[in-house]
Amino acid sequence: MSLASDERWRAGFAFHEDHIWCFFEDDVTIPITPGVFHEYRFTSSDMRTYELYIDGELAREGTFWQLASASEVVWGDLGRPLASRAQWDYFRIGVVPEPRTISLILVAMAKCHRKARSH
């Protein structure tokens, strides 16, 4: 699985039976228990650094790598679908607004509401 930002920063992971390889970071592997399902959560607030959670526990704080490519999300078996044992229940990606943004929106809405009531 790999993802890249609009500014061409990328993070990528190769999932093996007993470890995850962070392939844009030098010699970084994360051990996992083989033969059981895991839940992974990847978060980033700046698309330069990230946190990887495995089964709800922080497993890695890592960094993106700058690469000449467009923004994208890629996952799969790198051309070896017959060798795969991976099963994905779902894959989701999205942007969550910063708390400050939500606060500003709520303040603006309150001001507009107050202004409308006074007229």
N, C-alpha and C positions, 0 to 999 in steps of 0.2 A: 504494500500500500504506500502510495506517495501522494503528496499534495504540494502545490506551489502557489504562492501569493501573486498578486498583480505586480509586485515589485521584484519578482523573480527569485524569491527565497523559497527553498524547498526542504522538506523533511521526508524521509522515507524509511520504511521498515520491511524487512523480510521475515515472515513468520515460519519458524521451523518447529519440529516436534517438541523440542525441549528448551528452545530459546528464541528470542527475537533479536535480529541483527539490525541495528540502526545504521543503514548503509551510507549515509553522508557524514557520519561521525567516525573518527578513527578508532577502530577496534572496540566498538561499544556493543556489547551483547547483554541481554537481560534474560536471566533464567526463568523458565515457566515450568509448571508441572505438566509432564506429558500425559496424553491419554484422557484428558478431561476438558470440558468446555470452559472457556474463559470469556470474561466481558472486558473489553478494552474501551477506554475513553481517552481521547486526545484533545487537549485544550491549549489555546494560545491567545494571549491578549494583544500581542503585537506582531505576530507572524515572523518573529525573529528568534523567539524562545518558546518552548512548549513544556507541557507536563503530560506524561503518559501514565494513566492509571490502569492497573490490571486487577480485576475483581474488586474494585472500590479502593484499592490501596495505591498510593503514589509509588510508582516503580522507577520513574526517570524524569529528571528535569534536564532537557537538552536544548540544543541550538539548531536552527535552520542553517542551510548552506546556500550561498548565492550561486545560481545556475542560470544560464541563458535559455530560459523556456517561459512560455506563457503560463498564466494561472490555470490550474487544472487539478483534478483529483483522478488518480489512477489506482486501480486495485485489480488483482487477478493473479494468475500463476505464471506470468512471464513466458507465455508460449508453451507451457507444459501442462495442459489441462488434464491429461490422462494420469499424470503423476500426483495430482492434488488429492489431499484428504481434507481440505478446508471446507467448512460449512458455515455460511453466513446467515444468521437470522435476519439481520438488516444492517444497512450502512447508511448513516445520516450525516449530513454536513449542513451547517447553517451559521449565520452571523447573529450573535446576541448583542443587542445594544448595551453600551456601557451604562452603568447606573446613573452617572451624571447626565447622560442624554435623556433618560427617562424622567429624571427629576426636572430638567429644563422644560420638557414637554408638559409635564403636569403643572408646573408653575405658569407657563404660558396659557394653558387651558383655563386655569383658575382666574388669571387676570382677564382673559376674554369673557369668561362667565360673569365676573364681577362687573366688568364694563357694560355688558349687555343688560344686566339687571338694573344698573343705574340710569339707563336711558329709557 
